[in-house]
């Protein structure tokens, strides 16, 4: 794997998220994909999917994550995992906690080549999680799946979506992570897209306090921590543990400045390519164009990799090279993927100087 701080974002993404189906048995209140119970008729078929895997193998992005919907709704899901793993790709799998998952042999998931499996836990209690996921029994199935993943020796990531409705459960979530012992706890900061709305977004001040507490877990908790679409967590970590924008980032295991379109690429179930699953600006289709050409050459991807293209306080921020804010959230709120990220309370030094000069 390339050195993290020297990673060439212009050449290839660090993470490719491939939504192999939009089909899912759940009805999650925040669902980006607005998942349906049936597969889309224009979904990439097995032959098209294997061709895409061959293209990824030529290009070699460090991580390929198969997601959905629920990827296990495809009968060939583990065949696709095997093909990707056999071609030398590091593969992650993000299934839904349904009876279908529990009827799957977890040792077969590992044997197929899954490097890490992720499960979602969005309520610290049975009531809040099941309400969030829209199907009763989901919490219990998730906990059972966690234990079965451990038994099978599968590396496990637990994803938690933070919303205005569950922010008060943060301490309970944290305690649950100490009990469940995932390899990674990934906290996703809600994006207003799909079924999620502006009213669901947590307060920026509350987010800052949560991120400060998460930073204190680094090196102390029996699991690693990271955020998704909460890029200013890197700024919090550097301020709390690293000392500033030019210092190394203790405990951080992804390249500097990775974000939508800059180290991240999303392929939909129909082959459409966008900078992120939460930034629905279509830049091409893998049915017609090699994914590398879309990532390297499309004007939106090129612009998103340019730190100087950022607007608002993100463009002024001394941490923009390691953070850059959520481009998906900027688009979801302002309709502009280059606008500032409103979930961050930090006032950059340049912005403070500008404010003083106008007083």
Buried (B, 14 or more C-beta within 10 A) or exposed (E): EEEBEEBEBEEBBBBBBBBBBBBBBBBBBBBBBEBBEEBBEEBBEEEEBBBBBEBBBEBBBBBBBBBBBBBBBBEBBBBBBBBBBEBEBBBBBBBBBBEBBEEBEBEEBBBBBBBBBBBBBBBBEBEBBBBBBBBEEBBBBBBEBBEBBBEBEBBBBBBBBBBBBBBEBBEBBBEBBEEBBBBBBBBBBBBBBBBBEEEBBBEBEBBBBBBBBBBBBBEEBEBBBBBBBBBBBBBBBBBBBBEEBEEEBBBBEBBBBBBBBBBBBBBBBBBBBBBBBBBBBBBBBBEEBBBBEBBBEBEBBBBBBEBEBBBBBBBBBBBBEBBBBBBBBBBBBBEEBBBBBBBBBBEBEEBEEEEEEEE
